[in-house]
Every structure is written in C-alpha cells, then in structure tokens.
C-alpha cells in the first residue's frame, strides 16, 4: 500500500503554532475557530477477493468537528473492484476501510485466475473538513504591499504605511491587552517622525489605542491576519487601515 502525502490545502504554516503560541492555551480572547480541509489521493492494495484494507490519516492536534466528505461509505472505485465499508473518526484520526468484492477481483471469468490470488489496487480521493483554533497575526507595516511586508504577533511597533500618509508615522511601545482573537486591543504612543522642532504637531507622543479586527485568511499572504486596524486618540479615530485581499 502506498500513500500520497496529506495535502493541507490551506497553507501548512497556518496550521502550526510554534514557540510561545504553541505553549499558550488557546481561548476565545487569543484565538479564533477557523475552518480547514485536508485532501489527498489514497491508494489501497491487497491480494484476494474478500480482503479488507485500511489506511489511517492523522489530522493536526486540536482539530475539532472532523467530517469526512470523501470517500463515502458504499462508494466504489473506478474499476468496480472495491467498496468503501467504513470511514471512522476517533479523536484526530480518520480510518478508511475498503473491501475487495467487485467482479474485477472476485469473478474468475474476468480475472482468469483464482480469486484468492488476484493482486489489486484501488484509488480514492480523501477529503476531511475540520475546525481548529488559531491565532491571528498583523502586519507591522500596515496596509503595505505583499512584497516586503512583515507580520508579527503582539508587535511593539506598527508603522502606518497607508498611501498619502507622511513618512515616519508609527505607533511605538505597544502593550496588547488582548491579541490573536476576534479583536486585538493595544495601547502605545503615536510618533510623527516627520515633525521637526518648531512644527505644530500636538498629536506627536500622545497615547494611542489600537483596535485590530476582521481576522481572516488572506490569499495574497497565505496568513490569517487582521484585515482592519484603527488608531484612536481619545475617542477620535486618527486613522483606519484596511487590507484588501484577492478573492
């Protein structure tokens, strides 16, 4: 029996939480439930009519709500030699079992040999959907283009790189009250590096509240990231940035 590697059709980097994030307990405040699916083409092989063969697929740790959409129990292979008899989920492990019971294996008139000596192979497409909690990340050069963009969890500095904004506008010394979930909230200081001595820049150095929302998968970056960031001076929204991702 040969197996093709499990293909995570959402970037594998999204599924692995490393370092401190891996050790942290994922909660509603620091993570979001996100839907993933895994798929591959699986090859079963055996000898003889009436033989059952199983393959085992292990999905990522903390995967919840696993459902197998393919293959379905009762489904037959393209050569009508085998039939799926079980698709069982136990924890994060999926076991698929097929039975050799079709004429291309079990009918001597077709095979030209005793049915217990027929070697056979059968291929099925495997697909499973599941939900897993993950932590969102954020661009430290907000609203920047993909090329040269950088991402970080709980960054201490975020640069405002929106079109038309003066160079050197950034928020520094950020301390995050919460991060990684549906909403991230942090407090820092607004720095306007373009202000020179004598310039009228009353906002420079003021305390700023950052609110990041709309965590979602961005096809362009291959990351689950906050797609909206707002900065407030008191109740005044000083800036609002939105990341546009390809459909």
C-alpha positions in Angstrom: 0.0 0.0 0.0 1.4 3.4 -0.9 0.1 6.7 0.3 0.3 10.2 -1.1 1.3 12.8 1.5 -1.6 14.6 3.3 -2.1 17.8 1.4 -3.3 20.7 3.5 -5.0 22.9 1.0 -4.8 25.9 3.3 -1.1 26.8 3.8 0.6 24.4 6.3 2.1 27.4 8.1 -1.4 28.4 9.3 -1.8 25.0 11.0 1.4 25.1 13.1 1.6 27.3 16.1 5.1 27.4 17.3 7.1 28.9 20.2 5.2 30.6 22.9 2.0 30.4 21.0 2.2 26.6 21.0 2.6 26.5 24.8 -0.2 29.1 25.4 -3.8 27.9 26.0 -5.9 28.9 23.1 -9.1 30.7 24.2 -11.8 32.9 22.7 -9.7 36.0 23.6 -6.4 34.9 22.0 -7.6 32.8 19.1 -10.4 32.2 16.6 -12.0 29.0 15.4 -11.1 28.6 11.7 -12.3 26.0 9.1 -9.7 24.0 7.3 -9.8 21.0 5.0 -7.2 18.3 4.1 -7.1 16.3 1.0 -5.1 13.6 -0.8 -5.4 10.7 -3.2 -5.1 7.4 -1.3 -4.1 4.1 -2.9 -5.2 0.8 -1.3 -3.6 -2.5 -2.3 -4.2 -6.1 -1.3 -4.5 -9.7 -2.5 -7.6 -11.8 -3.0 -11.4 -11.4 -3.1 -12.9 -10.5 0.3 -9.8 -8.8 1.6 -10.2 -5.6 3.6 -7.5 -2.9 3.7 -7.5 0.3 5.8 -5.5 3.5 5.8 -5.1 5.9 8.7 -5.0 9.7 8.4 -3.9 11.8 11.3 -5.1 15.4 11.3 -3.5 18.3 13.3 -3.7 18.4 17.1 -6.8 20.2 18.4 -8.7 19.6 15.2 -12.5 19.6 16.1 -15.7 18.7 14.4 -14.0 16.5 11.8 -16.2 15.3 9.0 -15.2 13.1 6.1 -16.8 14.2 2.8 -14.8 11.8 0.6 -14.8 8.9 0.2 -18.3 8.0 1.4 -19.3 4.6 2.7 -20.6 2.5 -0.2 -18.5 4.3 -2.8 -16.8 2.1 -5.3 -13.5 2.6 -7.1 -13.4 3.4 -10.9 -12.8 -0.3 -11.8 -15.6 -1.6 -9.6 -13.3 -3.9 -7.7 -13.6 -2.4 -4.2 -16.1 -0.7 -2.0 -15.7 1.7 1.0 -17.1 -0.1 4.1 -16.0 2.4 6.8 -14.9 6.0 7.4 -14.4 6.3 11.1 -13.2 9.4 13.1 -11.7 8.8 16.5 -10.2 12.0 18.0 -8.0 13.4 15.3 -7.5 10.1 13.5 -9.5 9.1 10.4 -9.6 5.4 9.3 -10.9 4.5 5.8 -11.5 0.8 5.1 -12.2 -0.8 1.7 -13.3 -4.3 0.8 -12.4 -6.2 -2.4 -15.8 -7.5 -3.5 -16.2 -6.5 -7.2 -16.1 -8.5 -10.4 -12.8 -7.2 -11.5 -11.3 -9.0 -8.5 -13.9 -11.6 -7.5 -15.0 -13.0 -10.8 -12.7 -15.7 -12.3 -14.2 -15.2 -15.7 -12.9 -11.6 -15.6 -9.6 -12.2 -13.8 -8.7 -15.5 -15.4 -7.2 -16.8 -12.1 -8.3 -18.0 -8.7 -9.9 -15.1 -6.8 -7.7 -15.6 -3.7 -4.5 -14.9 -5.8 -5.6 -11.7 -7.5 -3.5 -8.7 -6.6 -5.4 -5.4 -6.7 -5.1 -1.7 -6.1 -7.7 0.9 -5.8 -7.6 4.7 -5.5 -9.9 7.0 -3.7 -9.9 10.8 -3.2 -9.7 11.7 0.5 -11.1 14.9 1.9 -11.9 15.9 5.5 -13.1 19.2 6.9 -12.4 20.3 10.5 -12.2 23.4 12.8 -9.1 24.4 14.6 -8.3 27.4 16.9 -5.5 29.6 15.5 -4.1 32.9 16.4 -4.3 35.9 14.0 -1.2 37.9 13.1 -0.8 41.5 12.0 1.4 43.5 9.5 3.9 45.7 11.2 3.9 47.9 8.1 0.2 48.3 8.0 -1.5 48.3 4.6 1.8 47.6 2.9 2.1 45.6 -0.3 2.9 41.9 0.0 6.4 42.3 -1.3 8.5 43.5 1.7 5.6 43.1 4.2 6.3 41.6 7.6 4.0 40.0 10.1 4.2 39.6 13.9 2.1 38.6 16.9 1.9 41.3 19.6 4.3 43.7 17.8 5.7 46.6 19.9 5.8 48.9 16.9 3.4 49.3 13.9 4.2 51.6 11.0 1.4 53.5 9.3 2.3 53.0 5.6 -1.1 53.9 4.0 -0.9 55.9 0.8 -0.7 59.6 1.4 0.4 59.4 5.0 3.6 61.3 5.9 6.7 59.2 6.2 7.6 58.0 9.7 4.1 57.8 11.2 4.1 54.9 13.7 2.8 53.7 17.0 5.5 52.6 19.4 5.8 50.9 22.8 2.6 48.9 22.2 1.3 46.8 25.1 -1.5 44.5 24.0 -4.4 43.9 26.3 -5.6 41.1 24.0 -4.3 39.7 20.8 -5.0 36.7 18.4 -8.8 36.5 18.7 -11.7 38.3 17.0 -10.4 41.6 18.3 -7.0 42.8 19.3 -6.6 45.9 21.6 -3.3 47.6 22.4 -2.0 50.9 23.8 1.0 52.7 22.6 2.3 56.2 21.7 1.8 58.0 18.3 5.1 59.1 16.8 5.2 61.5 13.9 8.9 61.4 12.8 8.3 64.0 10.1 7.7 66.7 12.7 10.7 69.0 13.1 11.4 71.2 16.1 9.0 74.2 15.9 6.4 72.3 13.9 2.8 72.3 15.3 2.3 68.6 16.0 0.2 68.3 19.1 -0.6 64.7 18.5 3.1 63.6 18.5 3.8 61.5 21.5 0.1 61.2 22.5 -1.2 57.9 23.8 -3.0 55.9 21.1 -5.4 53.0 21.4 -5.2 50.4 18.6 -8.1 48.2 17.7 -7.5 45.4 15.1 -10.5 43.5 13.8 -11.7 41.3 10.9 -9.2 38.4 11.3 -9.4 36.2 8.2 -7.4 34.3 5.7 -5.7 36.5 3.2 -5.0 34.6 -0.1 -2.2 37.0 -1.0 -0.1 36.5 2.2 -1.2 32.9 3.0 -1.8 34.1 6.6 -4.7 34.6 8.9 -4.3 38.2 9.7 -6.2 41.2 11.0 -7.6 43.0 7.9 -8.6 46.2 9.7 -6.7 48.4 12.1 -7.9 51.6 13.7 -5.9 54.0 15.9 -7.7 56.3 18.4 -6.6 59.4 20.2 -9.2 59.6 22.9 -12.5 59.0 21.1 -11.2 60.4 17.8 -10.3 57.8 15.2 -7.0 59.1 14.0 -6.6 56.5 11.2 -8.2 53.4 9.9 -6.5 51.0 7.6 -8.0 48.1 5.6 -6.1 45.2 3.9 -7.5 44.3 0.5 -7.0 40.6 -0.3 -7.7 38.7 -3.6 -10.9 36.7 -3.7 
